[in-house]
Amino acid sequence: MQSFEIDTDDPKFLKWKKRQYKIAKSTNAKTKSGDFTYMFTPNGIGYSIIVKCNLTDQTIDMTDFSTW
């Protein structure tokens, strides 16, 4: 079984996440399905990681190309 990981302490991710909450708060956005969706897409040389904010519908690419 394949396992997937994301560095949630990455400064790039933390800055983006903080911005998403700020945008959501200013628009009174609410969701019942969780704040974020983590999408892992395996390919022949590694996997891509896309994180989607369910509050703002914005995404960030968190793929670590150094592991490819």
C-alpha positions as CSV (number, residue, x, y, z in Angstrom):
1,M,0.0,0.0,0.0
2,Q,1.3,3.5,-1.0
3,S,1.5,6.1,1.8
4,F,1.4,9.8,1.1
5,E,2.8,12.7,3.3
6,I,2.6,16.4,3.3
7,D,4.7,18.8,5.4
8,T,2.0,20.9,7.1
9,D,4.8,22.9,8.8
10,D,6.1,24.2,5.5
11,P,6.1,28.0,5.7
12,K,4.6,28.2,2.2
13,F,1.6,26.1,3.3
14,L,1.2,27.9,6.6
15,K,1.2,31.3,4.9
16,W,-1.4,30.1,2.3
17,K,-3.6,28.5,5.0
18,K,-3.6,31.7,7.1
19,R,-4.6,33.7,4.0
20,Q,-7.4,31.3,3.2
21,Y,-8.9,31.7,6.7
22,K,-8.6,35.5,6.4
23,I,-10.5,35.4,3.1
24,A,-13.1,33.0,4.4
25,K,-13.7,35.2,7.5
26,S,-14.1,38.3,5.4
27,T,-16.7,36.6,3.2
28,N,-18.4,34.6,6.0
29,A,-17.7,31.4,4.1
30,K,-18.7,28.2,5.9
31,T,-18.4,24.5,5.0
32,K,-19.6,21.3,6.5
33,S,-17.2,19.1,4.6
34,G,-13.9,20.1,6.3
35,D,-11.7,23.1,5.6
36,F,-9.2,21.5,3.3
37,T,-9.1,18.6,0.7
38,Y,-5.7,17.0,0.2
39,M,-5.3,15.4,-3.3
40,F,-2.4,13.0,-4.0
41,T,-2.0,12.0,-7.6
42,P,0.6,9.2,-8.2
43,N,2.5,9.1,-11.5
44,G,5.4,7.2,-12.8
45,I,8.1,9.1,-10.9
46,G,6.4,10.3,-7.7
47,Y,3.2,12.0,-6.8
48,S,1.7,15.5,-7.0
49,I,0.1,17.1,-4.0
50,I,-2.7,19.7,-4.4
51,V,-4.4,21.2,-1.4
52,K,-7.8,22.8,-2.0
53,C,-9.5,25.1,0.5
54,N,-13.2,24.2,0.7
55,L,-13.9,27.7,2.1
56,T,-12.5,29.7,-0.8
57,D,-12.1,27.1,-3.6
58,Q,-8.5,28.1,-4.0
59,T,-5.7,25.6,-4.4
60,I,-2.0,25.4,-3.7
61,D,0.5,23.0,-5.3
62,M,2.6,21.4,-2.5
63,T,4.4,18.8,-4.8
64,D,7.9,18.1,-3.6
65,F,9.8,17.8,-6.8
66,S,13.0,17.0,-5.0
67,T,11.7,13.5,-4.3
68,W,11.2,12.8,-8.0
